[in-house]
């Protein structure tokens, strides 16, 4: 079997389009719209005939019959059973022989590198503010961003992971003022308690500034002094950021998240003037009440909603540094695509940012990168509100992670008390962090979701423990047979025949098209749903089909399926940022 059959859905689309163009008078813009079918009717279905018929005012059934006739003559579809149903739908069922060839060809050898080869993509995610602890609100950007960059890298892109932290701005004026006022030596603070102390000091500073305008003016002077390079203020600022990032790094290490660059807002502080000047030179930005703004007058919503890029006091803001970051990523990283992973409340900001970039870079006559805002909803408590502590404060992210690991440890000790303490600790770490990630990624990212400890750590249903247990189960089988999972997949000549073998093979065929769907929409929940369904099909297969003790040809074909399932589950879990377990 040729390697271009890796993504069967895409290959079928290509074949049916080519066949349609051999029919006299067929629309050259025809899209076959091949989809995964309801298993009752087939494996795939050609859906585009109905839309074509409506567009050209023709009978869809007649068009379907013409295309079906061509398809039945095609050698490319010799291993497919084809039938016409309804108003022009063509159902496609893969034969057992095709399934066997496909599984033998691609077991452990699914190469997606060509899909994005040669593309440089910057993924901007996590991006917490310094001087504050990361809380549960920072969870989704970190987890979703990590999964997306892994997916893009898996498909062959050159990935640049950038953590655009909030380490510059008006909050530092108040914080530096309050630190000086309380006479705290930031270098002497206990690192484990420092962020709590910074948050307390900042709150006190805000309260004092609200009560006394002279202190507010003093905070502004401290900010100006910082921006002008005051050695004392820079020392305090650098100490705050160093302590903050050490705390961030502890969480990133726990969650297996790594960045190539940490280019925060401060990195662009000497680059924003160029941005403002160019936008004025190209007549994109204009002065308005002392501020520099941009109106997108040909946009229905933004024609009267200004995009503020410089405040009336001359200070830059998120928009200015984001524009400077776009230019830097184009000029220095030569990025083809920029992906931003933030919450849904920033949709307007990014829409205006992208509109501005298009106008600006067009005027500069330089290539415009493709820009994508990957936005997400809110994590809710079981009361349906944004998840908080009982006192109403945001839950610290480190507390959440530690709690998940502790709860997993109890479950692991109950299920397998014979494991050594070190083994229990390692399994609990992987299960706990994996459960947090999977719970988040298994939701449609554009929706809010309710956080539930019991559901998250359950070994039943669409959860990380359920998937991890399936992988461990396959490793246990390998150990019993004294087979290494790293061995070349068994080349079985026997054809899949039992209902469970055929169903599992068909599910494996769907893996590449699932990757393509996730890649298109940048929504990891499609992958989670697929992995859960694959695991369920594997469980049915494993329970109904004996492996150990069967004749060689039957043993080999069933081991081939087990090896492929293991590969897909491990690959999928890796793309979700979840480590595998060989024993649970």
C-alpha positions in Angstrom: 0.0 0.0 0.0 1.3 3.5 -0.9 2.0 5.9 1.8 -0.5 8.5 0.5 -3.2 6.2 1.9 -2.1 7.2 5.4 -5.1 9.6 5.7 -7.8 7.5 4.1 -10.4 10.2 4.4 -8.3 12.8 2.6 -7.2 10.2 0.0 -10.8 9.3 -0.8 -11.6 13.0 -1.2 -8.8 13.3 -3.7 -9.9 10.2 -5.6 -13.6 11.2 -5.8 -12.7 14.7 -6.9 -10.5 13.4 -9.7 -13.3 10.9 -10.8 -15.9 13.7 -10.8 -13.8 15.8 -13.3 -14.0 12.9 -15.8 -17.8 13.4 -16.0 -18.9 15.8 -18.7 -20.2 19.1 -17.3 -19.2 18.4 -13.7 -18.4 21.5 -11.6 -14.7 21.9 -11.2 -15.3 23.5 -7.8 -16.9 20.3 -6.5 -16.0 19.3 -2.9 -16.7 15.6 -2.2 -16.9 16.4 1.6 -15.8 12.9 2.6 -16.7 12.3 6.2 -16.4 9.4 8.7 -19.8 7.6 8.4 -22.2 6.2 10.8 -20.8 2.6 11.3 -24.3 1.2 10.4 -23.9 2.5 6.8 -20.1 2.3 6.1 -16.8 3.7 7.1 -16.9 6.9 5.1 -19.5 8.8 3.2 -19.3 11.3 0.2 -21.6 14.1 1.1 -20.8 16.9 -1.4 -23.2 15.8 -4.1 -26.3 17.3 -2.4 -24.7 20.8 -2.2 -23.6 20.5 -5.8 -27.1 19.6 -6.9 -28.6 22.5 -5.1 -26.1 24.9 -6.5 -26.6 23.8 -10.1 -30.4 22.9 -9.7 -29.9 19.3 -10.7 -31.2 16.0 -9.3 -28.8 14.8 -6.6 -29.7 11.1 -7.1 -28.8 11.3 -10.8 -25.4 13.0 -10.0 -24.7 10.4 -7.3 -25.4 7.6 -9.8 -23.0 9.1 -12.3 -20.2 9.5 -9.7 -20.8 6.0 -8.3 -20.5 4.5 -11.8 -17.1 6.1 -12.2 -16.0 5.0 -8.7 -16.9 1.4 -9.4 -14.6 1.4 -12.4 -11.7 2.9 -10.4 -8.8 0.5 -9.5 -8.0 2.9 -6.6 -11.3 1.8 -5.0 -11.0 -1.9 -5.7 -10.8 -2.6 -2.0 -13.9 -0.6 -1.1 -17.5 -1.6 -1.1 -19.6 1.3 -2.6 -23.3 2.1 -2.5 -25.6 5.0 -3.1 -28.1 6.0 -0.4 -30.6 8.7 0.1 -30.5 11.8 -2.1 -27.0 11.2 -3.5 -24.8 10.1 -0.6 -22.2 7.5 -1.5 -21.4 5.1 1.4 -17.9 3.5 1.4 -17.0 0.4 3.4 -13.4 -0.7 3.6 -12.9 -4.4 3.0 -11.1 -6.7 5.5 -8.3 -7.0 3.0 -7.9 -3.3 2.8 -7.9 -3.0 6.6 -5.2 -5.7 6.9 -3.0 -4.0 4.3 -3.5 -0.6 6.0 -2.6 -1.8 9.5 0.4 -3.7 8.3 1.7 -0.7 6.3 1.3 2.0 8.9 1.7 0.2 12.3 4.1 2.3 14.2 5.0 4.2 11.0 2.5 7.0 10.7 4.6 9.9 9.4 2.9 13.2 9.6 6.1 15.3 9.2 5.3 16.4 5.6 2.0 18.1 6.6 3.7 21.2 7.9 7.3 20.7 6.8 9.1 24.0 6.1 6.7 26.0 8.2 7.9 28.1 11.2 5.2 28.7 13.8 5.4 30.7 16.9 3.1 29.6 19.7 2.5 32.2 22.3 1.0 30.7 25.5 0.9 30.6 29.3 2.0 34.3 29.7 1.4 34.9 33.4 2.1 38.2 35.1 5.1 38.4 37.4 4.8 39.5 41.0 1.8 37.1 41.2 1.3 33.4 41.8 -0.2 31.4 38.9 -3.8 30.5 39.7 -6.3 28.2 38.1 -7.1 30.8 35.5 -3.6 30.2 34.0 -4.3 26.5 33.7 -5.9 26.5 30.2 -3.5 28.6 28.3 -0.5 26.5 29.5 -2.2 23.1 28.9 -3.9 24.0 25.6 -0.8 25.8 24.3 1.5 22.9 25.2 -0.7 20.4 23.4 -1.1 22.6 20.3 2.7 23.2 19.9 3.3 19.4 20.3 0.7 18.7 17.6 2.2 21.3 15.2 5.7 19.9 15.8 4.4 16.3 15.3 3.2 17.4 11.9 6.6 18.7 10.9 6.5 22.4 11.7 9.5 24.3 13.2 8.1 25.4 16.5 9.1 28.4 18.6 7.5 28.4 22.0 7.4 31.9 23.5 6.2 32.8 27.0 5.1 36.4 26.6 5.0 37.2 30.3 3.6 40.4 31.8 6.7 41.8 33.4 6.3 45.5 32.6 3.6 48.1 33.2 1.8 50.4 35.7 1.6 47.8 38.4 5.3 48.0 39.0 5.1 51.7 39.9 2.7 50.9 42.8 4.7 47.8 43.8 8.0 49.5 43.9 6.5 52.4 45.8 5.0 50.0 48.4 8.2 48.1 48.7 10.2 51.2 49.4 7.5 52.5 51.8 7.6 49.2 53.8 11.4 49.1 53.5 11.5 45.4 52.5 14.7 44.0 51.0 13.3 41.9 48.2 16.6 39.9 48.0 16.1 38.6 51.5 12.6 37.3 51.0 12.0 33.5 51.3 11.4 32.4 47.7 8.5 30.1 48.7 6.7 33.0 50.4 7.8 35.9 48.2 4.9 35.9 45.7 2.4 35.9 48.5 4.3 38.9 50.0 4.4 40.8 46.7 0.6 40.3 46.3 0.0 41.6 49.8 2.3 44.5 49.3 0.7 45.4 46.0 -2.8 45.3 47.6 -1.7 47.6 50.4 -0.1 49.9 47.9 -3.3 50.2 45.8 -5.3 50.9 49.0 -2.8 53.6 50.1 -2.8 55.2 46.6 -6.6 55.3 46.5 -6.6 57.1 49.9 -3.8 59.5 49.2 -3.3 61.1 45.8 0.3 62.1 46.6 1.1 58.4 46.9 -0.5 57.7 43.6 1.7 60.5 42.1 4.7 58.9 43.8 3.8 55.5 42.3 3.8 57.2 38.8 7.2 58.7 39.5 8.6 55.3 40.5 7.3 53.9 37.2 8.8 56.7 35.2 12.1 56.2 37.1 12.0 52.4 36.3 11.3 53.2 32.6 14.2 55.7 32.6 16.6 53.1 34.0 16.9 54.0 37.7 19.4 51.5 39.1 17.5 51.1 42.4 14.2 50.5 40.7 15.7 48.2 38.1 17.3 46.2 40.9 13.9 45.7 42.6 12.1 45.0 39.3 14.7 42.4 38.3 14.5 40.7 41.8 10.7 40.5 41.6 10.8 39.0 38.1 13.6 36.5 39.0 11.6 35.2 42.0 8.4 35.1 40.0 9.9 33.1 37.2 11.5 30.6 39.6 8.0 29.9 40.9 6.6 29.6 37.4 9.4 27.2 36.5 8.4 24.9 39.4 4.9 24.5 37.9 6.2 24.2 34.3 8.5 21.4 35.5 5.7 19.6 37.2 3.5 19.9 34.1 6.3 19.0 31.6 6.1 22.4 29.9 9.2 24.0 28.3 9.7 27.3 26.4 12.3 28.3 23.9 12.0 32.0 24.7 10.6 34.1 27.5 10.3 37.4 25.8 8.0 39.4 28.0 6.6 42.8 27.6 9.8 44.4 29.0 11.7 42.9 26.1 9.8 45.2 23.7 10.1 48.4 25.7 12.8 49.8 23.4 10.9 48.6 20.3 7.5 50.2 20.7 8.5 53.7 19.5 9.4 52.3 16.1 5.9 50.7 15.9 4.1 53.9 16.8 6.2 55.9 14.3 5.6 53.5 11.4 1.8 53.4 12.1 1.7 57.2 12.0 3.9 57.4 8.9 1.6 55.0 7.0 -1.5 57.0 8.2 -2.8 53.9 10.0 -2.7 55.5 13.5 -4.0 58.9 14.5 -3.9 61.2 17.5 -7.2 61.3 19.4 -7.5 63.2 22.7 -3.8 63.0 23.2 -3.6 59.2 22.7 -2.5 57.3 19.6 -5.3 55.1 18.3 -6.4 53.1 15.2 -9.9 52.9 13.7 -10.7 50.2 11.3 -13.4 52.2 9.5 -14.2 49.4 7.0 -15.1 47.0 9.8 -18.7 47.0 11.1 -17.8 46.7 14.8 -14.5 48.4 15.0 -15.1 51.4 12.9 -16.0 53.4 16.0 -14.1 51.4 18.5 -10.5 52.7 18.8 -7.5 50.3 19.1 -5.4 52.1 21.7 -1.7 51.7 21.1 -0.3 54.6 23.1 -1.9 56.3 26.1 -2.3 60.1 26.4 0.6 60.1 28.9 2.9 58.5 26.3 2.8 55.0 27.9 2.6 51.9 25.8 0.2 49.0 26.5 -0.6 45.4 25.5 -1.4 46.5 22.0 1.9 48.2 21.4 4.0 45.3 22.8 1.9 42.8 20.9 2.5 44.7 17.6 6.2 45.0 18.4 6.3 41.2 19.1 4.7 40.5 15.7 7.3 42.5 13.9 10.1 40.9 15.9 8.8 37.4 15.2 8.6 38.2 11.5 12.0 39.8 11.3 14.0 37.5 13.6 12.1 34.2 13.6 10.8 34.5 10.0 7.5 33.1 11.3 4.9 31.8 8.8 2.2 31.5 11.5 1.6 33.1 14.9 -0.7 31.3 17.3 -1.9 33.0 20.5 -3.5 31.0 23.3 -5.5 33.2 25.6 -9.0 33.3 27.2 -12.1 34.3 25.2 -12.3 37.8 26.8 -9.4 38.9 24.6 -11.2 38.1 21.3 -11.8 41.8 20.4 -8.2 42.6 21.2 -6.8 40.0 18.8 -9.3 40.8 16.1 -8.1 44.4 16.1 -4.5 43.3 16.4 -4.8 41.1 13.3 -6.6 43.8 11.3 -3.8 46.3 12.3 -1.0 43.9 11.4 -2.6 43.2 8.0 -2.7 47.0 7.2 0.7 47.7 8.7 2.7 44.9 7.0 0.9 45.4 3.7 2.0 49.0 3.8 5.6 47.9 4.6 5.3 45.4 1.7 6.5 42.4 3.7 4.9 39.0 4.0 2.0 38.8 6.5 2.0 35.7 8.7 -1.1 33.7 9.2 -2.4 34.7 12.7 -4.7 32.5 14.8 -6.3 33.3 18.2 -6.9 30.0 20.0 -9.3 31.2 22.7 -10.9 29.3 25.5 -13.6 29.5 28.1 -13.5 29.4 31.9 -12.9 26.6 34.5 -16.0 26.5 36.7 -16.6 25.1 40.1 -19.4 22.7 40.8 -21.7 25.6 41.6 -21.4 26.8 38.0 -19.3 29.8 38.8 -15.6 30.6 38.2 -13.7 28.1 40.4 -12.6 29.8 43.6 -11.5 28.9 47.2 -14.1 29.0 49.9 -12.9 32.5 50.8 -13.7 33.6 47.3 -10.0 33.9 46.1 -8.6 32.3 43.0 -7.2 28.8 43.6 -3.4 28.8 43.3 -2.4 26.5 40.5 0.4 24.8 42.5 -2.2 23.9 45.1 -4.4 22.4 42.5 -1.6 20.3 41.0 -0.4 19.1 44.4 -4.0 18.2 45.4 -4.4 16.1 42.2 -1.2 14.2 42.8 -2.2 13.6 46.5 -5.6 12.3 45.5 -4.1 10.1 42.8 -1.6 8.7 45.3 -4.5 7.4 47.5 -6.1 5.7 44.6 -2.9 4.1 43.4 -2.1 2.8 46.9 -5.6 1.3 47.1 -5.5 -0.4 43.6 -1.9 -1.7 43.7 -0.6 -1.8 47.3 2.3 -4.1 46.3 4.1 -1.4 44.4 7.1 0.2 46.2 6.6 3.8 47.6 8.7 5.2 44.8 6.7 3.5 42.1 3.5 4.7 43.8 4.8 8.3 43.9 5.8 8.2 40.2 2.5 6.7 39.1 0.6 9.2 41.2 2.5 12.1 39.7 1.7 11.0 36.1 -1.9 10.1 36.9 -2.5 13.4 38.8 -1.0 15.8 36.3 -2.3 13.8 33.4 -5.8 13.9 34.8 -5.7 17.7 35.1 -4.5 18.0 31.5 -7.0 15.5 30.1 -9.9 17.0 31.9 -9.2 20.3 30.4 -8.3 19.2 26.9 -11.2 16.8 26.6 -13.6 19.8 26.7 -14.3 21.9 23.6 -11.9 24.7 24.4 -14.4 27.4 23.4 -16.8 26.2 26.2 -16.7 26.7 29.9 -16.4 23.5 31.9 -17.1 22.3 35.4 -14.1 20.9 37.3 -14.9 17.7 39.2 -12.3 15.8 41.2 -14.2 12.5 41.2 -14.8 12.5 37.5 -11.2 13.6 36.7 -9.6 10.7 38.6 -12.1 8.0 37.6 -10.8 4.9 36.0 -14.1 4.7 34.0 -15.2 6.9 31.2 -13.4 9.6 29.2 -10.5 10.2 31.6 -6.8 10.1 31.6 -6.6 7.1 34.1 -8.9 5.1 31.7 -6.5 5.7 28.8 -3.4 5.2 30.9 -4.7 1.9 32.2 -5.3 0.6 28.6 -1.6 1.4 27.7 -0.4 -0.4 30.9 -2.7 -3.3 30.0 -1.0 -3.7 26.6 2.5 -3.5 28.2 1.4 -6.2 30.7 0.5 -8.4 27.7 3.9 -7.8 26.1 5.6 -8.8 29.3 3.7 -12.0 29.6 4.7 -12.9 26.0 8.2 -11.7 26.6 7.9 -9.2 23.6 9.5 -5.8 23.6 7.1 -3.0 22.5 10.1 -1.5 20.6 10.3 -4.6 18.4 9.2 -4.3 14.7 5.5 -4.9 14.5 4.5 -8.5 13.7 3.8 -8.9 10.0 0.7 -11.0 10.1 -0.7 -12.5 6.9 -4.0 -13.4 8.4 -7.0 -11.3 7.5 -9.0 -9.6 10.3 -12.3 -11.5 10.6 -14.0 -11.2 14.0 -16.4 -8.3 14.5 -14.1 -6.8 17.2 -11.0 -7.1 15.0 -12.6 -5.4 12.1 -14.1 -2.6 14.3 -10.8 -1.9 16.0 -8.9 -1.9 12.6 -11.5 0.6 11.3 -11.0 2.8 14.3 -7.2 2.8 13.8 -7.8 3.9 10.2 -9.5 7.1 11.6 -6.4 8.2 13.5 -4.8 10.3 10.7 -8.1 12.0 9.8 -8.5 12.8 13.5 -5.1 14.4 13.6 -6.0 16.4 10.4 -9.2 17.6 12.1 -7.4 18.7 15.3 -4.8 20.4 13.1 -7.4 22.3 11.2 -9.4 23.6 14.2 -6.7 23.5 16.9 -9.2 21.8 19.2 -7.5 19.0 21.2 -10.9 17.6 22.4 -11.3 15.9 19.0 -8.2 13.8 19.8 -9.4 13.1 23.3 -12.8 11.8 22.0 -11.0 9.6 19.4 -8.6 8.2 22.0 -11.5 7.4 24.4 -13.4 5.7 21.6 -10.3 3.7 20.5 -9.7 2.6 24.0 -13.3 1.4 24.4 -13.1 -0.5 21.1 -9.8 -2.0 22.2 -11.4 -3.1 25.5 -14.2 -4.9 23.6 -11.6 -6.5 21.3 -9.4 -7.6 24.2 -12.3 -9.1 26.2 -13.8 -11.0 23.3 -10.7 -12.2 21.4 -8.1 -14.5 23.1 -4.5 -13.7 22.3 -2.2 -15.9 24.4 -2.4 -19.6 23.4 -3.9 -19.0 20.0 -2.4 -20.4 16.8 0.5 -18.4 15.3 -1.4 -16.7 12.5 -4.2 -15.6 14.9 -1.8 -14.6 17.6 0.2 -12.4 15.1 -2.8 -10.6 13.7 -4.1 -9.8 17.2 -0.7 -8.7 18.4 -0.4 -6.4 15.4 -3.7 -4.7 16.4 -2.4 -4.4 20.0 0.9 -2.9 18.9 -0.9 -0.3 16.7 -3.3 0.6 19.5 -0.3 1.1 21.9 1.4 3.3 19.3 -1.7 5.4 18.8 -2.5 5.8 22.5 1.0 6.7 23.4 1.3 9.1 20.5 -2.1 10.7 21.4 -1.2 11.0 25.1 2.1 12.6 24.2 0.3 15.2 22.0 -1.8 16.0 25.0 1.2 16.4 27.2 0.6 13.3 29.2 3.4 10.8 30.0 2.7 7.1 29.5 2.7 4.4 32.1 3.9 0.8 31.6 2.6 -0.3 34.9 -0.3 0.8 37.1 
